[in-house]
Amino acid sequence: MWSAFDQQLERAVAIKFATTFYSGDTKASDNAVKRFQREMGATAGMDHPGVASVHDAGYESGAFYIVMERIDGASLHDFMEEFGSLELPVVASIIVGLCHVLQAAHERSVIHRDIKLENIMITRFGLVKVLDFGVASVPELGPRLTEPGQYLGTREYMAPEIFDESPCRPETDLYSVGCMMYEMLAGQLPFTSTNISILAFQHLNTIPESIATHRPDLPPDVVDLVMKLLEKDPMSRIRSADELNRLIRPHLPKPGSKSPDLADFPDPTRIFREPYAPMEEAVEKKPAKISRNPVTPPRGDLRQYIHDARSLLKQGAPERALELIQPALPDSISYWGPGDPYVADLRNIVAAAFCELGFHQDSLELFESVFQDTEDRTGSANAHIEASSGLSRCLEHLKEEPSAESTADPNHATGEGSSS
């Protein structure tokens, strides 16, 4: 995702490109293009203020692109990084806005399938925006785009029926909303295993610990609501986003109530506390904290970067792997953090490419950094192991070549710098 400025209409926009054309895996690339086209159709068809507007879409120089509204605000991931957990009126305000979007999507038979903190933003005026319909289930846009045993979405928030490959339905998104509500209120997800198989088993079979254990201050009806969203059987969950909206509304902040202490973050309660208050107060009294990078590649794009770059490494093309992922890496590190599982995977790929190109000292230092950043980090166990293995390989190379170019400039690997 790139930030840009529309000179004709004088507005900031975000441009998303399909990152699929570097891979030698034709089938994977074809499916990625279809997912991208699906997102164009699903997002453009959602005429709702809670979905980023699509301004343009097309195909240019071998790549599909979407020009979208640039959202000025902060993601729920930003909120949680700052506050750890959120008060009930704040969560209720967010969930009501999210329910409006999901109900509109579900009425069009669009199942988002990747509801999570990173895909929900609060604009500077406190409105909820839902991002990334790239893995949405849209029946009228064609069949599923995954092979058996492959899952699109984020496993920590994934409904049991996705793991057992049952059809997705509105309740599938509501399970993810339940995981997200649990996380926002309790400060942790209902299931946190770093082992993918264990995590799948937990979503399919394990009853999560009651959220009241972490938040004994919550009203009983809210505890019951969250736990009902997390039922294994879709038919036992809350059945629609509208129903969830009705159930959580009693916990919205009352008009005239005190504003929450959200520092300089956008306030999602304001539209309920002070409906239609003068706009200058919304901007000047509490300026919104802008997301560190509101156009950082979403998780689906990061997964595709990782897949394509690994394919290039296997094909013996480390330079092309670096060309693919290095432009996105600084912003991804800034937004997600260096120890994030996907970011750590990207950094490991860069380190592996350096090693393949003979920059063993640079590779060693990067693997060591990833190893330290992923130690005891939830979800990053595989990246931690890969970094450890990379360290061993680099040490062996350095032992064999004591006079290796340990001070070589890795920019040579990407075509930068001088050449002899």
N, C-alpha and C positions, 0 to 999 in steps of 0.2 A: 504494500500500500504506500502511495506517495502523496505528499501534500503538494498542491498546485494552486495557481491563481488564474481564474477565468478572466482574461483581459477584456473580452467583449462585453460580458455582463458584470464585470468588476465584483467578483465574489470568490471567496476561498472555497476550494473543492478538494476532495480526496479522490485519487485515481487508483483503482485496483487492477492489477494485471494478473493473468493466468500464468503461473510459474510452472509450465509443463513441458516446455519445448527443448529442455536441455537433457532430458532423460532418453536413454536408449530403449527403455521399456515402453514399446508402442502401446500396449494394452493399458498400462497404468496412465500413460499420458492421455490417451483417448478418454479414459474415464474421468481424469482430472478436468479436461476441457468440458466434458458433459456436465460435471458438477458445477463448473464455472457458469456455463450457459443456464443451468438450472437456477443458480443464484440470481442471475440477471432476471430471469422470468419471475421467480418468487418475489424478489425485492421490488422490482418495477410494478408488479401487480398488487402490491400491498399499499393501497392509498390510505395511509394512516400516519398521523403525526408522530407516532412512536417508532416509526421505521425510517431510516435514513433515505431521503429522496434520491432517486436515480435521475440524473440530468442527461446522461448520454451513455451509449454503449456501442461497441463496434470491434473491428478487427483491423490491426495495423502492424505492418512489418513482422508478421508471423506471430502476433500475440493478440488475444482477446483482452478487452479492457472495459471497465465500467467507470464512469465519472459520477461521483456521488456527492451528496451533501457532506461537508466537513463538520463534524460535531464538536462543538466547543464546550468542553466539560470534563468530567472525571469518571472513570470506570468504577464499578463496585469493587474491583480488585484494588484500586487506589484507596478507596474508603477503608477496606479491611486492613491493608498494610499500615494505614495511619492509626486506626482506632482499635483494631483487634476484634471488636464486636460492636453491634449497634443497638440502640434502644428501640423498644417495640414501636413507638409512633413513627420512627424513621423507616423501619422495616415495613410497616403496614403501608406507608405512603408509597414506597417503592413497589411493593407487590401489587397494589391497586393499579398503578400505571402499567406494570408488566402484564397484568391480567387483561387490560384493554387491548394490548397488542396481540396477545396469544389468542384471545377470543376471535378477533378479526382474522387472524391467520387460520385458525381451526375451522372457521365457517367457510373458508376457501379450500379446505382439505389440505392445508399446508401444516406439516408438523416440523417444528424447528430442529429438534434432535440434538441441539448443543447449547442448551440454556445453562449458563454458568456466570460467575462474577465478571469474567473478562469480557463477556458479550453483552453486558448491560451497562449503559452509560447514563449519567445524570447530567443534563445540560446546565449551563450557567444559570438558567431560570428555574431549575428544579424539576424539569420534565424528564421522564424515562424514555430512553431510546434503546431499541434492541438491534444488535449487530449480527452480521455473519449468518445469512441463510444458505451458506454454501453447502451444507450437508443436509438441507431440509428434504423431507419426504414429500414429494409433490406428485400425486398419482397421474394427473393429466400431462405431466412433463416426461413421462416414460417410466421404465422399470428401474429397479434398484441398481446401483452402480458399484456394488461390492460383491466380492466372491464369498461363498460360505466360509464362516470363521473370521471374516474381516469386519471390523466395526468402525463406523464413522461417528465421531463425537468424542467426548472426554469421559474416560472411564469412571472417574470419581463421582460424576453426576449422572451416570448412565442407568436407565431403567432396566429392571430384570428382563423384560421381554426383548430388549435389544440383544442381551447376551445369549438368550436361547433362540434368537432369530425369529421371534414371533412378529406379526405385523405391528407397526407403530400406529399410535392413535393419540388423541388429545391427552389422555392420561399419561402417556409417555413423557410429554413435556412437563406435566404437573408433578411427576416424580422428581424430575430435575429441579423444578421450583422448590420442592420440599427439601432436597439436599442443600440448595442455596439458602433457603430460610433457616435451616438448621445451622449452617455455617455462619450466617450473619448474626444470629442470636447467640449461639454458643461459642463462636470463635473457632470452631473446628468442624470439619465434615463428619457426617455420620460414620463413614468408613474411610480409613486412612492408610491401609496397607500399601507398601511400595511394591508388593508382588502382584503382578497382573492377575494371575490365576486365583490367588487368595481374594483379591478385590472382587473379581467376578463372582466367586463363591459367596462372598458376603452380601453382595447385592441380590443374589438369587435366593439365599437361604437364611442369612443371619438377621435377627430382629435388632435394629439399632437401639443403643442405650437411650432411654427417655431423655428428651432435651431438658426436662425439669431437673435432671441431675446436674446440668451445667448452669441452668438459669432457673433457680427455685422461685424467683420473683415473677415468673410468667403466669398469667391467668390460666386456669385449667383448660378453658376452651381453646386457647392458643396452643397449649401443649398437645391437646387432642388433634387439632387441625394439622399441625406439623407431622405428627406421627401417622395420621391418616393418609397424608400425601405420600408417605414412604411405605405404604402397604405393598407387598409383593404382587398381589393380584390386582391388575388394573381396575377390575370391576369393584374392588373394595375401596378404591381411592375416591377422593373428591372427583366428580365426574366432568366438571367443566371449569374453565377459567372464570366464567361468570359466577358460578357457585362459590369459588374461592374468593372472588371479589366481595360477594355478599357477606361471607363469613368473617373476613378480616376487617371490613369497614368499621365495625364498632370500635376498633382500636386506632383509627385515624386520629390525628390531633384535632382538637376542637377549635373553631374560629376564635381568634383572640388569645389562644394559649401561648405559652412561652416558647421561644425558638430553641431548638436543640443546640448544644455546644458542638458545632462542626468546624470550628476554626474558620479557615478560608475556603472550605469545600462548598460546592453547591448544596442548597438545602431543599431536599425533596418534599419536606413538610409544608413549605411556604404556601403552595397553591391551595392547601387545605386550611392553614391557619389564617392566611391573609388573602383570600381570593380576590383577584383583580386589583390588588394594591398597586399604587403607582410604580411603573417599571423602573424608574431611576433608583428607587430604593432597593430593588432587587439587585441592581448592578453596583451601586455606590456603597450602600450600607454593608453588604456582604459580597465582595467580589469573588467570583468563582475561582477555585483552584483549577487551573487547566491541567488536563491529563499530561503527564510527562511527554507523551507522544501519542496524540489521539489517532494517528494514522499508522501506528506500528502494525506490521503484518499480523493478522489474526492467527489463532492456533492452527486452523486448517492449512494456511499458507506455510507456516513453519514446518508442519509435518511434510508438506510437499517438497519444501526446500531440502529437508533431511533425506527424504527418499531419493530425490533426483541427484543430490550431491553424492550420496553413497553409491548410486549406480555409476556415476562418472568415475569415482575412485576405482570401482571394480573393473571398469573399462580401461584403466590406465591413463585417465585424463585428469590428474590432480589440478592442473592449471584451470581447466574449465570448472571444476568443482569450486575452486576459490572465487572465480569470476561470478559464479552463481550466488554464493552465500555471503561473501564479504560485504557487499553493499548494505545488506539488511542487518548485519550482525551488531554494529554499534547501537542502533536504535533499539534492537531487541534486548540487548544487555541492559540498556538504560531503563527500559520499561519493565521487563520481566525479572531482571536480576541475573547475575552470572551463574547462579546455582540452579536456576529453573531447569527442569528436565529437558525441555526442547532446546533451550539456549545452550545448555551444557553439551547436548548432542552436536549442535552446530559447531561449537568450539572444539570438540573432539575431532570433528571432520577437518577443520582447519589445521589442527595439529597433525593429523594423519597425512594431510596433503603436504605440509611442510616436510614431514619425514620422507615422503615419497620423492620430494624434490631435492633432498639432500641437506635441508636446513635442520640438522638434527638438534642443535642446541636450542633453536627457537621452538622446535617441536617439543623438546623436553620441558622447557619452561611453561609452555601453554598447557601440556598435559598435567604438569604439577599443579598449576593454578586451578584447573578443572577438578583435579582430585581433591584439593583442599576445599573448594567452593561447594562440592557435592557431598562432603562428609556429613552424615546424619541428616541429610536434606530429604524430606518426604518426596517420593516419586522419582528421585534421581539415583537410585541404587545402580541401575544399569549403566548410566553415564559414569558413575564412580568406578565401577569395575573396568569399563572400557579405558578410562584414563589411567588406571593402575597398569593395565596391560600395555598401553602405549608408552608409559614411563619405562617399563622393562625393555621394550623394543628399542627405544631411543638410547638407553644406557648401553645396550649391546652394540648398537651402531657406533657410539662414541668410543667404546673400548676398542673396537676394530679399527677405527679411524681417528686416532688421537690428534691428528692435525687437521681434522675436518673444519670447514668454514663456520666455526661456532659464532662468528660475529657477522655472518652474511646478512644482508638486508632482505627480509622476507618479501618486501615489495617487489623484488625481481620476479617473484612467483606469480604476480598478478599483472605483469607487464608494465609496472611502474618503475621509475628510477632510470638511471643511465644504463646503457648497454655497451659492451665492448665490441 
